[in-house]
Amino acid sequence: MFSIALIFYFLFVASHIAFAAVAAYHTNKYTAPSDPARAVTTIFIALSLITISISAFLFSRVPWETILQ
């Protein structure tokens, strides 16, 4: 059970990181330096790091040995 959940968790985190990378790339490529979208992208990436950290902490707190009982 743990290994399956870990695989899904890493897929979730990887897709989230990929989306953030795509957003950062497109913002840097297609916006002007003074465009406020750059600040929005920075805030999104910062909040993503916070939510990924919280989800990793909560994932580590799941009692995997007692879930299947």
C-alpha beads as a LAMMPS data file, in Angstrom:
LAMMPS data file: protein, C-alpha beads

69 atoms
68 bonds

1 atom types
1 bond types

-500.0 500.0 xlo xhi
-500.0 500.0 ylo yhi
-500.0 500.0 zlo zhi

Masses

1 110.0

Atoms # bond

1 1 1 0.000 0.000 0.000
2 1 1 2.785 2.407 0.923
3 1 1 4.714 1.880 -2.303
4 1 1 1.627 2.506 -4.447
5 1 1 0.790 5.645 -2.492
6 1 1 4.387 6.822 -2.778
7 1 1 4.342 6.368 -6.546
8 1 1 1.116 8.363 -6.841
9 1 1 2.478 11.023 -4.512
10 1 1 5.650 11.422 -6.579
11 1 1 3.577 11.598 -9.767
12 1 1 1.461 14.346 -8.180
13 1 1 4.532 16.302 -7.081
14 1 1 6.246 15.812 -10.453
15 1 1 3.203 17.060 -12.342
16 1 1 2.958 20.048 -10.024
17 1 1 6.644 20.875 -10.572
18 1 1 6.243 20.437 -14.327
19 1 1 3.280 22.835 -14.360
20 1 1 5.246 25.405 -12.349
21 1 1 8.207 25.060 -14.715
22 1 1 5.970 25.546 -17.751
23 1 1 4.348 28.604 -16.156
24 1 1 7.742 30.105 -15.302
25 1 1 9.121 29.412 -18.788
26 1 1 6.151 30.930 -20.595
27 1 1 6.080 33.922 -18.271
28 1 1 9.764 34.626 -18.857
29 1 1 9.522 34.026 -22.599
30 1 1 6.318 35.870 -23.475
31 1 1 5.944 38.758 -21.022
32 1 1 7.608 42.121 -20.683
33 1 1 9.977 42.646 -17.735
34 1 1 7.549 45.081 -16.097
35 1 1 4.514 42.821 -16.496
36 1 1 2.805 41.945 -13.176
37 1 1 2.410 38.330 -14.350
38 1 1 6.011 37.754 -13.275
39 1 1 5.054 38.487 -9.671
40 1 1 2.071 36.137 -9.916
41 1 1 4.332 33.345 -11.167
42 1 1 6.776 33.931 -8.315
43 1 1 3.936 33.834 -5.774
44 1 1 2.560 30.649 -7.374
45 1 1 5.928 28.901 -7.174
46 1 1 6.436 30.005 -3.550
47 1 1 2.985 28.767 -2.546
48 1 1 3.604 25.535 -4.447
49 1 1 6.769 24.917 -2.440
50 1 1 4.850 25.527 0.775
51 1 1 1.999 23.184 -0.178
52 1 1 4.410 20.484 -1.386
53 1 1 6.271 20.733 1.934
54 1 1 3.032 20.433 3.891
55 1 1 1.873 17.486 1.789
56 1 1 5.217 15.708 2.270
57 1 1 4.934 16.192 6.023
58 1 1 1.360 14.913 6.085
59 1 1 2.266 11.971 3.831
60 1 1 4.998 10.988 6.264
61 1 1 2.521 11.095 9.170
62 1 1 0.102 8.531 7.681
63 1 1 0.061 5.340 9.788
64 1 1 0.636 2.943 6.884
65 1 1 0.968 -0.167 9.048
66 1 1 -2.485 0.292 10.577
67 1 1 -4.402 1.364 7.455
68 1 1 -4.892 -2.178 6.162
69 1 1 -6.170 -3.592 9.447

Bonds

1 1 1 2
2 1 2 3
3 1 3 4
4 1 4 5
5 1 5 6
6 1 6 7
7 1 7 8
8 1 8 9
9 1 9 10
10 1 10 11
11 1 11 12
12 1 12 13
13 1 13 14
14 1 14 15
15 1 15 16
16 1 16 17
17 1 17 18
18 1 18 19
19 1 19 20
20 1 20 21
21 1 21 22
22 1 22 23
23 1 23 24
24 1 24 25
25 1 25 26
26 1 26 27
27 1 27 28
28 1 28 29
29 1 29 30
30 1 30 31
31 1 31 32
32 1 32 33
33 1 33 34
34 1 34 35
35 1 35 36
36 1 36 37
37 1 37 38
38 1 38 39
39 1 39 40
40 1 40 41
41 1 41 42
42 1 42 43
43 1 43 44
44 1 44 45
45 1 45 46
46 1 46 47
47 1 47 48
48 1 48 49
49 1 49 50
50 1 50 51
51 1 51 52
52 1 52 53
53 1 53 54
54 1 54 55
55 1 55 56
56 1 56 57
57 1 57 58
58 1 58 59
59 1 59 60
60 1 60 61
61 1 61 62
62 1 62 63
63 1 63 64
64 1 64 65
65 1 65 66
66 1 66 67
67 1 67 68
68 1 68 69
